[in-house]
């Protein structure tokens, strides 16, 4: 009977390599979002937001609350950057609104999974993203369109 140790070691090495690649590609996506403009910047920012939201959820699951809160701050910052790009370019606004709604819902679910003491920054982030959605809807349909 063969030992399962080499298989476990290989799986750990593989998981570490995949996590490293994901982090590296997320940093590249962030750099591309920073360098882009208009519709492309809005799209790239929101792709980065989704990836960073995955990172935040993972960090919270691992008990790294401070790092998770930092990732949420990145989510809010790039949500705002993407919203501003969509509004200024008058492109990708509908898709941006959909992604912001999805982000707010997912962030709300993450916040609900946190301990009571750690929820406030995540709940504040949800509120900020909802405000961004309101700005975006107002740019699309006028002030009466705000949710």
Secondary structure as a PSIPRED ss2 file (coil, helix, strand):
# PSIPRED VFORMAT (PSIPRED V4.0)

   1 X C   1.000  0.000  0.000
   2 X C   1.000  0.000  0.000
   3 X C   1.000  0.000  0.000
   4 X C   1.000  0.000  0.000
   5 X H   0.000  1.000  0.000
   6 X H   0.000  1.000  0.000
   7 X H   0.000  1.000  0.000
   8 X H   0.000  1.000  0.000
   9 X H   0.000  1.000  0.000
  10 X H   0.000  1.000  0.000
  11 X H   0.000  1.000  0.000
  12 X H   0.000  1.000  0.000
  13 X H   0.000  1.000  0.000
  14 X H   0.000  1.000  0.000
  15 X H   0.000  1.000  0.000
  16 X H   0.000  1.000  0.000
  17 X H   0.000  1.000  0.000
  18 X H   0.000  1.000  0.000
  19 X H   0.000  1.000  0.000
  20 X H   0.000  1.000  0.000
  21 X H   0.000  1.000  0.000
  22 X H   0.000  1.000  0.000
  23 X H   0.000  1.000  0.000
  24 X H   0.000  1.000  0.000
  25 X H   0.000  1.000  0.000
  26 X H   0.000  1.000  0.000
  27 X H   0.000  1.000  0.000
  28 X H   0.000  1.000  0.000
  29 X H   0.000  1.000  0.000
  30 X H   0.000  1.000  0.000
  31 X H   0.000  1.000  0.000
  32 X H   0.000  1.000  0.000
  33 X H   0.000  1.000  0.000
  34 X H   0.000  1.000  0.000
  35 X H   0.000  1.000  0.000
  36 X C   1.000  0.000  0.000
  37 X C   1.000  0.000  0.000
  38 X H   0.000  1.000  0.000
  39 X H   0.000  1.000  0.000
  40 X H   0.000  1.000  0.000
  41 X H   0.000  1.000  0.000
  42 X H   0.000  1.000  0.000
  43 X H   0.000  1.000  0.000
  44 X H   0.000  1.000  0.000
  45 X H   0.000  1.000  0.000
  46 X H   0.000  1.000  0.000
  47 X H   0.000  1.000  0.000
  48 X H   0.000  1.000  0.000
  49 X H   0.000  1.000  0.000
  50 X H   0.000  1.000  0.000
  51 X H   0.000  1.000  0.000
  52 X H   0.000  1.000  0.000
  53 X H   0.000  1.000  0.000
  54 X H   0.000  1.000  0.000
  55 X H   0.000  1.000  0.000
  56 X H   0.000  1.000  0.000
  57 X H   0.000  1.000  0.000
  58 X H   0.000  1.000  0.000
  59 X H   0.000  1.000  0.000
  60 X H   0.000  1.000  0.000
  61 X H   0.000  1.000  0.000
  62 X C   1.000  0.000  0.000
  63 X C   1.000  0.000  0.000
  64 X C   1.000  0.000  0.000
  65 X H   0.000  1.000  0.000
  66 X H   0.000  1.000  0.000
  67 X H   0.000  1.000  0.000
  68 X H   0.000  1.000  0.000
  69 X H   0.000  1.000  0.000
  70 X H   0.000  1.000  0.000
  71 X H   0.000  1.000  0.000
  72 X H   0.000  1.000  0.000
  73 X H   0.000  1.000  0.000
  74 X H   0.000  1.000  0.000
  75 X H   0.000  1.000  0.000
  76 X H   0.000  1.000  0.000
  77 X H   0.000  1.000  0.000
  78 X H   0.000  1.000  0.000
  79 X H   0.000  1.000  0.000
  80 X H   0.000  1.000  0.000
  81 X H   0.000  1.000  0.000
  82 X H   0.000  1.000  0.000
  83 X H   0.000  1.000  0.000
  84 X H   0.000  1.000  0.000
  85 X H   0.000  1.000  0.000
  86 X H   0.000  1.000  0.000
  87 X H   0.000  1.000  0.000
  88 X H   0.000  1.000  0.000
  89 X H   0.000  1.000  0.000
  90 X C   1.000  0.000  0.000
  91 X C   1.000  0.000  0.000
  92 X C   1.000  0.000  0.000
  93 X H   0.000  1.000  0.000
  94 X H   0.000  1.000  0.000
  95 X H   0.000  1.000  0.000
  96 X H   0.000  1.000  0.000
  97 X H   0.000  1.000  0.000
  98 X H   0.000  1.000  0.000
  99 X H   0.000  1.000  0.000
 100 X H   0.000  1.000  0.000
 101 X H   0.000  1.000  0.000
 102 X H   0.000  1.000  0.000
 103 X H   0.000  1.000  0.000
 104 X H   0.000  1.000  0.000
 105 X H   0.000  1.000  0.000
 106 X H   0.000  1.000  0.000
 107 X H   0.000  1.000  0.000
 108 X H   0.000  1.000  0.000
 109 X H   0.000  1.000  0.000
 110 X H   0.000  1.000  0.000
 111 X H   0.000  1.000  0.000
 112 X H   0.000  1.000  0.000
 113 X H   0.000  1.000  0.000
 114 X C   1.000  0.000  0.000
 115 X C   1.000  0.000  0.000
 116 X H   0.000  1.000  0.000
 117 X H   0.000  1.000  0.000
 118 X H   0.000  1.000  0.000
 119 X H   0.000  1.000  0.000
 120 X H   0.000  1.000  0.000
 121 X H   0.000  1.000  0.000
 122 X H   0.000  1.000  0.000
 123 X H   0.000  1.000  0.000
 124 X H   0.000  1.000  0.000
 125 X H   0.000  1.000  0.000
 126 X H   0.000  1.000  0.000
 127 X H   0.000  1.000  0.000
 128 X H   0.000  1.000  0.000
 129 X H   0.000  1.000  0.000
 130 X H   0.000  1.000  0.000
 131 X H   0.000  1.000  0.000
 132 X H   0.000  1.000  0.000
 133 X H   0.000  1.000  0.000
 134 X H   0.000  1.000  0.000
 135 X H   0.000  1.000  0.000
 136 X H   0.000  1.000  0.000
 137 X H   0.000  1.000  0.000
 138 X H   0.000  1.000  0.000
 139 X H   0.000  1.000  0.000
 140 X H   0.000  1.000  0.000
 141 X H   0.000  1.000  0.000
 142 X C   1.000  0.000  0.000
 143 X H   0.000  1.000  0.000
 144 X H   0.000  1.000  0.000
 145 X H   0.000  1.000  0.000
 146 X C   1.000  0.000  0.000
 147 X C   1.000  0.000  0.000
